[in-house]
Amino acid sequence: MAEKPSALSRFAEKIAVDAEPGLTTAQLMLTNHDLKPVEPARRQWGPWNFVGFWVADSFNINTWMISSSMIVSGLSWWQSWLCVWIGYSISACFICLTGRIGAQYHIGFPVVARSSFGIWGSLWPIFNRAAMACVWYGVQSYIGGHCVYLMIRSIWKSWDRGTIPNTFSADSGTTTADFVSFFLFWFCSLPAIWFPVHKIRHLFTVKAYFVPCAGVAFLIWAVVRAGGVGPIVRQPATAEGSDLAWKFVKGVMSSIANFATLIVNDPDFSRFAGKPKDALWSQLFTIPTGFAVTSFIGIIVSSSSTIIYGGDPIWDPLVLLERFIDDGGSGQRFGVFVIASAFALAQLGTNIAANSVSAGTDMTALMPRFLNIRRGGYICAAVGLAMCPYNLLTSTNQFTTYLSAYSVFLSSIAGVMISDYYFVRRGYLEVKELYDGRETGPYYYNFGIHWRAYVAYIAGILINIVGFVGAIGRDVPIGATYIYNVNFFAGFIVSSGTYWGLCKLSPIPACSDTWMEVGDEIDDLRVAYDNQSGSQEFEEDRGYNAYKHDDTKMA
């Protein structure tokens, strides 16, 4: 008589996600429906969906304030704005490079990483990305909570952190009113996580129409109240000579660093593109334009605030809106409500795009037997709430400095991925083998870990590590500081170059001597070992002689 399954086994089977029949235990740790290549029915993102996505993503609080640190450091307004144009134009190029992999083969970042880091070696960069997404989800949700606070206060002016009894300590970084607002934003964000990725494009379409209109209205409102654009646009640069040059470089690099996470995980969205070109020009032009326009509005509004209230410019738009509530009537409060609603929607869209979907996709790869993108997104939201993000945003806490600096280390991951796809494999991937947990698979390498990728990854980190220590307040050699000033490029060039060199010295399997992308053959891939459909089959049909598992090089 067969032994009756234990209660734990029955529970595990009950919560397990749907999987393709016939998978081995190892494959159940490598695949589920959300990790497999996107089938044609779900490739619903056209070029205008990507335009709406990036227009929507560009209008958020962080982008609004992106130029403030550059102006404060000594650049003029037009110099800081030029930094934004250059930085995000470069970021758009990197986005298109990683996004093409997803758009061509319809696989997300966790699966793309397997080709370069190995079947099991990819888990470390995936975990890094997931952890960062959870932290940023909490931080962005707390900023969204401030938007909700303004919405409530514009209706009931008595909803004030100074009058509502506060049950939090003075050094906690929050108040009862702020925490309730944060929780309301967090709670109201939960339904957006439920929808599958190929359908949430509609959220970004709505945001792309509503939020920019509200931003322009805020611009006009501030300029009219000030009777002009303010003194910032007439203020010259205070930095000079080489100091000005390095501040300009750092301004460009800060714009790129803010995009480091999205550069790595753009395949999570581009894999839903109907055609590869749908994710090319739409992203290449929309990203720098959207972020530059938002930064320009932030500069002019902040400049106008110095005329309206005097003193230093108010760079945070939410602080300025709160001042509008304090000195305005019912009509002004209604205007604040509309604009704060737009900013709340902006934060929601940014959180879903940059954090929830990314964390959900990454967690799916960490535990594909039990997690899908939806479940991973809700875990991300739970961690974002439990981590009490207001503790990280206190004026005495350097955690945001660590977060910003840590993002540049993702350049090493991007360097390995891009070098692997474009320079080593020449666009060729055996997609079915990316779900193969056997030692004979071309992406298994040594114990499932690709040592060449890790050597390159560590080399890209080491070039920046001393400068990173200097960024958090320690004394370091001036040369290390100069290298860290171009941190993303330093990490990317060293990691990608090291990876390419190691693969030349010690060749790897599944490569092509000529440029060859075969993703257009992917339909509904079956990855079970006893099924012969998939990449190997269409390679044979088209006469390809791919790298075999004995490392024989492609002709």
Sequence and secondary structure as in RCSB ss.txt:
>XXXX:A:sequence
MAEKPSALSRFAEKIAVDAEPGLTTAQLMLTNHDLKPVEPARRQWGPWNFVGFWVADSFNINTWMISSSMIVSGL
SWWQSWLCVWIGYSISACFICLTGRIGAQYHIGFPVVARSSFGIWGSLWPIFNRAAMACVWYGVQSYIGGHCVYL
MIRSIWKSWDRGTIPNTFSADSGTTTADFVSFFLFWFCSLPAIWFPVHKIRHLFTVKAYFVPCAGVAFLIWAVVR
AGGVGPIVRQPATAEGSDLAWKFVKGVMSSIANFATLIVNDPDFSRFAGKPKDALWSQLFTIPTGFAVTSFIGII
VSSSSTIIYGGDPIWDPLVLLERFIDDGGSGQRFGVFVIASAFALAQLGTNIAANSVSAGTDMTALMPRFLNIRR
GGYICAAVGLAMCPYNLLTSTNQFTTYLSAYSVFLSSIAGVMISDYYFVRRGYLEVKELYDGRETGPYYYNFGIH
WRAYVAYIAGILINIVGFVGAIGRDVPIGATYIYNVNFFAGFIVSSGTYWGLCKLSPIPACSDTWMEVGDEIDDL
RVAYDNQSGSQEFEEDRGYNAYKHDDTKMA
>XXXX:A:secstr
      HHHHHHHHH     TT  HHHHTT  TTTS   GGG  B HHHHHHHHHHHHSSHHHHTTTHHHHHHT 
 HHHHHHHHHHHHHHHHHHHHHHHHHHHHH   HHHHHHHHH TTTTHHHHHHHHHHHHHHHHHHHHHHHHHHHH
HHHHH TT  TTTS   S TTSS  HHHHHHHHHHHHHHHHHHHS TTTTHHHHHHHHHHHHHHHHHHHHHHHHH
HTSS GGGG   S  HHHHHHHHHHHHHHHHHTTHHHHHHTHHHHTTBSSGGGGTHHHHHHHHHHHHHHHHHHHH
HHHHHHHHH SS    HHHHHHHHHHT  HHHHHHHHHHHHHHHHHHHHHHIIIIIHHHHHHHHHHSTTT  HHH
HHHHHHHHHHHT GGGTTSTT  HHHHHHHHGGGHHHHHHHHHIIIIIISTT   GGGGG  STTSTTTTBTTB 
HHHHHHHHHHHHHHHHHHHHHTT    HHHHHHHHTHHHHHHHHHHHHHHHHHHHS  SS  SS    GGG SS 
   TT   SHHHHHHHTT     TT     
